[in-house]
Amino acid sequence: MSSPATQSAAKDEALIVPIAVERVLAALAMAAICLITFANVVVRYFTDISLAFTEEFSIFLMVVMTLLGSSAAIALDRHIRITVLVDRLPAPLRRMTETLVWLATLAMLGVLVWYGGRLTYDQWRFEETSPALGYPQWLYTLWLPLLSAVMGLRVLGRLSRLARGTR
């Protein structure tokens, strides 16, 4: 029996765009969160002054990391699901159910791309700034529709593999 890491590596090799991209970017986001949080703790300990930017950047990086992790989960077919009933269905119905799930996921990601894009555009158009640092808010919001589109592409890849009969 192979380990989950071996299964993950085998699935990654079958992908056109390897999930190493998402993994590296998520690791960089996590490293940045750790560094700025550690810097804030050290500065606060020695000077009683808090670095204002750490919360704003940490929240942004956490959202990016979550979206990248979701993209990797989609690519590896490791998303959260309850399969008690679906596993008991005959194979053709299971396949149809999985197709419907991926189509619903694609529709939801389409909504995120559309409304996230509109939100980003409105923030750019009205020159909204972030509360702590005064940076343009759209710089943070832009990643929601972009990474949702990346997840949508991963879903299309899953649907393609499902149609070909490969998992």
N, C-alpha and C positions, 0 to 999 in steps of 0.2 A: 504494500500500500504506500503510495507516495505522500509526501508531506504537503501541507498547504503552500509552502514556499515553492516547492517543485511544480505544483499545479499552476501557481501564479506565473512562474517563469515560462512554462509551456504555453499558457494562454497569451502572455505578453509577446512571445515570438510569433504567434499567429496573427497579430494585429499589424495593420499597415503602418500606423503611427504608434510606436511603442509607448506604453504608459510611463516609461522612464521620464518623459517630458514632465508629466504631472507630478511624478514623485520628486524630481529634483526641485521643481518650483515650489512645491509644498514644503520640502525640507528647508529651502532657503527662507521661506516665509516664517517657518517655525524658528529657525536660527535667529532671524531678525527680531522676532518677538522676544526670544530669550535674552538677546543682547540688550535691547532697549529697556526691557523690564529690569534686568540686572543693573544696568547703568543707573536707572532711576532709584533703585534701592540703595546703591552705594552712595549716590549723590545726596539722597535724603538722609542717610545715616550720618554722613560726615558734615553736612551743611544745614540740615533742616529745611532744605529747599527742594520742591518737587519739580521734575521736568515735565512741563505741561504737554509736550507733544506725545509722550509715551502712550497715553490712553487712546488718543485719536489714531495713532499709527497701529497700535496693538489691535484695536477693533477692526480696522481696515484689513490688516494682515490676517486676522482670524477668519474673516469672511472669505478672503481669497483662498486661504488654506482649505476651508470647508468646501468651496466650490471645486477646487482642484481634486480633493479627495473624493468628492462625489463623481467627478468625471472618471477617475481611475476605477471606482467601484462599478460604474456602468460598463466600462470597457472590459472588466474582468467578470462581469455578471455576478457581482457580489453585493448588490443592493439589498436593502432590508425588505423582506417579504414574508408573508404568512402562507405556508404551502400545505396546510393540513388537508384542505379540501382538494386543491389542485392536484396534489400528488396522487390522489385516488382516482382521478379521471383517466379515461383511456388516452393513449398517446396523441391522437388527432385533436381531441378537445384540449389537452394540455398545451399543445402547440398553438392552438387558436387563442387560448387564454393568455399565453405569454405574448403573443402578437398584440392582442388588445392592450395588455399592460404597457408594452413598449410604445404603442401608438398614443395612449393616454399620457405617458411620460413625455413624449415628443410634443404633444399639444400643450402641456403645462410649461415646458421649456420655451415653447413659442410665445406663450403669454408673458413669461419673464423677459424674453428678448424684446418683445414689443413694448411692454410698459416700462421696463428698465431703460430701454432706449429713449422713450419719451421723457422719462424722468431726468435722464442725463441731459438731454437736449434742453429741457426747461431750466435745469440748474445752470447750464451754460448760458442760455439766453437771458436769464434774469440775474446773472452774475452772483449766484449764491456763494457764500463763503462758509468754510467750516467754523464751528463755534470756538474751538480752542486756539487755532493758529491763524485763521483767516485765509487759508488756502482755498482755491476754487473747489467747491464741493463736487463738481462733476468729475474731477480727477479720481475721487474715491468711487463714485457711483458707476463710472464707465465700465468697471470690471464685472458688474452683475450681468449686463446683456452680453458682453464678450465671452465670459466663461460659460454662460448659459448656452450660447451658440456652440461652444466647443462641446459641451455635454450633449447638445442636440446632434452633433456630428457623431459622437460616440454611440448614441442611440440608433442612428441610421446604420452604423456599422453592426450593431447587435441585430437589428432587423434584417440586414443583408445576410449575416451568418445564419440567422434563424430560417430565412427563406431557402438558403442553400442546404440546410439540414446539418450544419456544423455548429458546435457549441464552443 
